[in-house]
């Protein structure tokens, strides 16, 4: 990554750290805080900033162990406070903190045995709690932005502009005239009010423009998970269509475990990252 000009890794820590505040969360073989500090220093030495991520979406919080089933309770808030505060100290020089917060929907949990979905004001109250906790450590909150896809007006009205937006779009098409057709094929994500619902919608692709309209800072996200060339295509489109003053960078994702059998996908991800950087 460093050789290709990359300068940051967002690391999803989850239960892979034996936190001093809550060691009960950790899996066997989890790193100690001292080991994590050593890795932060090692990567910083080769020009890569390690950015902490704890995903507090109820669709991606199995890492919380027993607290995963205590969402929005006093115990939950205390545990989350403790973890964010501890990571704030470990990542003392890192200016960002990724909160995840993606895919908290019924379709994403349709195969789960235990389903928890926050909605309406509870979603926003809990989200503001996390924003406050991160900002209390001196860091800037950062989230996946897909909540805007199904709650356009609410998002533009209530989302703090201090939060870095990590919208993601992984498909091939970058033609705005074709986008509604593709969106309709994928499901109900068209840019119009839906009957019987008090929410408006946009599409994953068009959300980049909606976030720009709202004045947010963005880190657009591409991936070789669905389409090999999506990342360089994302960079080219954003370069031509978005305000550079609000583009903080770009993220490339692979969505494969860091295991030998997926080496080819990770190497492809780096190759396409390099193409995108050259295009910029």
N, C-alpha and C positions, 0 to 999 in steps of 0.2 A: 504494500500500500504506500509506504513512504517513497519507494523508488518511482512510483507512478504519480507522485505529487499529492497524494492524499494527506490530510493533516488532522483527521479526527476519526474516532470510533465511538459509536454509541453502544455501550455495553449493557445488555439486559442482565442485571445482577440477580434478581429474584432470590431463590433459595440456594444460590451458589456461594453465598458468603455466610460465615458463622458470626453473625453480628453480635457484638458485645451486649447490646440492649436486648436482643431476642435470639439467643443461640438455638432455641427450640425450632426455629424455622428451617435451619440448614439441613441439606441432604448430606449423606455420607461423602466425605472427601471434599467438602466445601472449603474454600480458601478462608484463612483468617484475615482480619483487617490488616495485619502487618504484611501478609502476602499481597493483598490488594494494593496497599501503598507502594510496595516495591514495584509492582507492575505499572502503576501510574507513572512512577519515576523513570522506569526503563523506557516506556513508550515516549514519554516527554523528551527523553534523551535523543530519540531519532526523529523528533518533530511531529509526533502524533499526540493529540490531546484525547485522553480517555474521558468520555462523558457518561455519567451515571444515568441509568434508567431503571425505574421500578414501575411496572405497568399496573395501575390501579383500576383498570377496566374490570368489571365483574366477569367479563368473558375471558380474561387472561390473568387471573389472580390466584390460581391454584397454588402458586409459590408461597402464599401467605399461610399455608398449612391450616391449623384450626381456625384462624381468624378469617379465612376465606368464606366461612358461613356465618360471620358476625358483621356483615356489611352495615354501615351507618349506625353502629351502636357506640356507646362510650368506650368500650374496650377496643373496638376497631380504630376509633380516632386516636386513642392513646398510642396504640402500636404503630400506626402510620406516622404519627408525630415523632416517635422515638427513632424509627428507621430513617426518616428524612433528616432529622437532626444529626444522627450519627454519620450518615453519608456526607452531610454538609461539612463535617469536620475532616473526614477522610479525604474528600475531594476539595480541600480548602482553597486551592488556586483555580479550580475549574468554574467558569462563570455560568454554566448551564446545568439544568436537571430535567431529564425527560420523564414525563408522567404517564406515557402510554395513552390510556383512555380511549382506545379504539374498539370498534365492533361490539359495543354493548347493546346488542339487539337480540330479539327472539330468533330470527333465522340463524344467527351465528351460534346460538346455544341449543338449536333444535335437537341435537344428538346427545346433549348433556343429561346426566341423571339428576343433577341439581342445578336449577336455573335461578339466577338472580339478575334482575334488570332494573336499574334506577331510571325513573322517568320524570319529566316535567320539572318542577321546582327542586325536587330532591336531587336530581342529577346536577343541577346548577349549584345547589348549596354545598354538596360534597365536593364538586369541582373547585369552588371558591375556597373551601377549606384547604385543599391541596396547593392551590396557588399561594395562599397566605403562608403555608408551612414552608414552601420552597423559598419564597421571597424573604422569609425571616432568616434564612441561612445566607442571604446575600447573593443568591443565584437567580437566574431567569428561568421561569417555567417554559417547558417545550412539550407539545402534545401532537399526536396524530390528529388530523383535522377532519376525519370522516363524519363526525357529528353534523358538520355543516351540510352534508349531502341531503339529509332528511329534515333538517331544521334550519333552513336558510335564514329566514328573517330573525328568528330567535337568536341564532348564533351571531349575526351581524350586530344585533342590539346589545347582547349581554356578555359576549366574550371580551375579557380584558385585552387591550391592545399590547399589554406588556408580555403576553404569551406568544412565544414563537410557534408558528404554524407549520406543521409537517404533513401537508397534503400529499396523498399518494395516488398515482395513476400508472398502471402497469401494462396497458394494452398498446396496440399498434397504431391506432388512428390518432392523428393530430390535426384533423380537419374539423373545424367547429360546425360546419354544415352537415357533416356525416355523424357527428357525435350524438344528436338526439335519436337517430335511427338505431345506432348501436346500443344506446342506453335503454331504449324500449325493448330491444331483444334480450338484454341482460336482466331486466326487471323494472319495477316502478321507481325510476330515478329521474323522471323528466322534470324540467324546470317549470312547474305549474302547481297550483294548490290541488291537493287531492280531496275528493268529495268526502265529507264527514270528518276531516282531520283539521286540526288547528295548526298545521305546519305547512311550510313550503319546501320545495326540493330543488336541488340542482344536480349536476352530474359530477362524477369524480374528476373528469377532465376540466369542465367549465369552472369547477371550484377554485382553480388557480386565479381566474379572473374575478370571482366573487370575493376572494380574500384580498386581492389587490384593491377592489372597490371599497372594501372595509378598512383599508389602511394598515393591514397587518404586515409584519415581517415574516418572510417565508423561507423554508428550506424545502424546495420541491424534491419529491422522491420518485426515483425510477427503480426498475428491477429487471433482472433477467429471468425472473420466475415464470412469467407468462410469455413475454416477447423478448428475444435476445437483444434487439437494438433499442429497447425502450429507453434506457438511460441516455445514450447520446441523442436520441430523438427528443427527449424531454429537455435536455440542455439547449438544443438548437431552438426549440419552440419558445422556451422561456426567455432566451436571449433576445428574440425578435418581438416578443409580445408582452413582457412584464417589465415593470419599473425596476431597474437595477439597484436603485437606492434601497429597496425593500427586499432584495434577494441576499440572504446571508450566506448562502452556499447551496450545495446539492448533496443529496444522499443516494447512494447506490445500495440496493439490498439484494440478497441472494435467496433468503428464506430456505436455506438448507443447513442442517447441522454441520458444525466444523469437524467433520470426520473424513478420513481418507477416501472413502468411497464417493464423496461428493467433491473431491478436489477439482474435477474438471469444471463444475459449475462455479466454484469460487474463482478459478483462474479465468473463466469467461467473464465473470463479474468485474474482475480487475481490468481485463482487456477492454471491455465496454466503458468502464470508468475512464480509462486513458483516452478513449475516443471522444468521450464527452468533454473531458478537460481540454483536449486539443481544439474541439469545436468552439469552446468558450473563448 
